[in-house]
Amino acid sequence: MDPAFVVLLVPLALLATIAFSLKIIVDARSRTKLLQSNPHEGLVESILKGEERRRRQSALRWGIVLVFLAAGFGIVETMGWTRPSAGVIAVLLGTTGFGNVASYLVCRKVMERDSGAA
């Protein structure tokens, strides 16, 4: 592995880890403050349901996007491309884009179904 790549990758990974940790701490602290303020039971229930829905949709979105990205890598492998080129990048970006569009459509359908059931 190229040492210049490692020198770039390690600080970026560290920065992302710190930012994610801070986000988790701030979210937990704000939830704690909200619960300590004795809100109505309906408010707490709606917040928890909203967080659960977002978490579920996030997992669904990442699953769909990663499946499409894997299909893109499969296409690259099937075509026998071994070096990065404009075609390889276009296939990978295109399949990732299709994955995002598909996840949007699926999540929208799930939200319509959930709102109709409520």
Wavefront OBJ file of the C-alpha trace (Angstrom):
o trace
v 0.000 0.000 0.000
v 1.253 3.450 -0.871
v 2.554 5.301 2.246
v 1.105 8.596 0.995
v -2.329 6.984 0.883
v -1.967 5.750 4.479
v -0.841 9.199 5.619
v -4.026 10.631 4.094
v -6.381 7.848 5.156
v -5.505 7.620 8.863
v -6.241 11.284 9.767
v -9.462 11.230 7.732
v -10.637 8.059 9.473
v -9.729 9.540 12.863
v -11.610 12.757 12.088
v -14.691 10.826 10.940
v -14.603 8.691 14.092
v -14.375 11.741 16.344
v -17.214 13.509 14.503
v -19.460 10.438 14.709
v -18.693 10.015 18.419
v -19.563 13.650 19.087
v -22.839 13.289 17.184
v -23.811 10.264 19.266
v -22.961 12.060 22.517
v -24.903 15.195 21.564
v -27.946 13.158 20.480
v -27.933 11.158 23.715
v -27.528 14.314 25.812
v -30.417 16.091 24.051
v -32.672 13.028 24.514
v -31.773 12.920 28.202
v -32.566 16.625 28.644
v -35.875 16.165 26.844
v -36.874 13.247 29.052
v -35.870 15.136 32.213
v -38.212 17.996 31.287
v -41.252 15.699 31.841
v -42.793 15.929 28.371
v -46.160 14.480 27.484
v -46.201 10.745 26.897
v -47.409 11.231 23.323
v -44.412 13.443 22.516
v -41.933 10.877 23.822
v -43.716 8.099 21.917
v -43.709 10.048 18.655
v -40.005 10.892 19.028
v -39.102 7.260 19.682
v -41.224 6.046 16.752
v -39.622 8.637 14.480
v -36.122 7.576 15.490
v -36.995 3.922 14.982
v -38.398 4.670 11.518
v -35.300 6.671 10.539
v -33.002 3.907 11.775
v -34.971 1.253 9.873
v -35.019 3.327 6.685
v -31.309 4.045 6.994
v -30.562 0.328 7.162
v -32.852 -0.274 4.192
v -31.217 2.505 2.203
v -27.683 1.305 2.857
v -28.675 -2.256 2.064
v -30.161 -1.310 -1.294
v -27.271 0.999 -2.221
v -24.676 -1.632 -1.309
v -26.499 -4.305 -3.339
v -26.468 -2.024 -6.386
v -22.815 -1.145 -5.790
v -21.983 -4.851 -5.578
v -23.797 -5.306 -8.894
v -21.603 -2.546 -10.312
v -18.455 -4.311 -9.141
v -19.852 -7.508 -10.639
v -20.308 -5.743 -13.974
v -16.736 -4.429 -13.821
v -15.442 -7.919 -13.047
v -17.563 -9.512 -15.787
v -16.282 -7.041 -18.359
v -12.707 -7.906 -17.378
v -11.672 -4.352 -16.568
v -8.609 -4.390 -14.331
v -7.591 -0.738 -14.273
v -9.555 2.305 -13.161
v -10.902 4.117 -16.180
v -13.773 6.408 -17.038
v -15.939 3.391 -17.888
v -15.277 1.677 -14.556
v -16.006 4.855 -12.611
v -19.153 5.494 -14.663
v -20.467 1.976 -13.971
v -19.806 2.260 -10.243
v -21.276 5.746 -9.943
v -24.245 4.767 -12.100
v -25.089 1.703 -10.050
v -24.711 3.687 -6.830
v -27.067 6.319 -8.255
v -29.581 3.651 -9.234
v -29.293 2.255 -5.705
v -30.072 5.663 -4.211
v -33.070 6.133 -6.502
v -34.342 2.632 -5.730
v -33.947 3.195 -1.987
v -35.832 6.497 -2.255
v -38.707 4.794 -4.062
v -38.819 1.895 -1.604
v -38.651 4.198 1.443
v -41.396 6.399 -0.011
v -43.574 3.335 -0.554
v -42.900 2.161 3.022
v -43.757 5.611 4.410
v -47.023 5.687 2.424
v -47.885 2.237 3.738
v -47.066 3.216 7.336
v -49.043 6.455 7.164
v -52.026 4.638 5.659
v -51.948 2.036 8.431
v -51.843 4.632 11.203
l 1 2 3 4 5 6 7 8 9 10 11 12 13 14 15 16 17 18 19 20 21 22 23 24 25 26 27 28 29 30 31 32 33 34 35 36 37 38 39 40 41 42 43 44 45 46 47 48 49 50 51 52 53 54 55 56 57 58 59 60 61 62 63 64 65 66 67 68 69 70 71 72 73 74 75 76 77 78 79 80 81 82 83 84 85 86 87 88 89 90 91 92 93 94 95 96 97 98 99 100 101 102 103 104 105 106 107 108 109 110 111 112 113 114 115 116 117 118
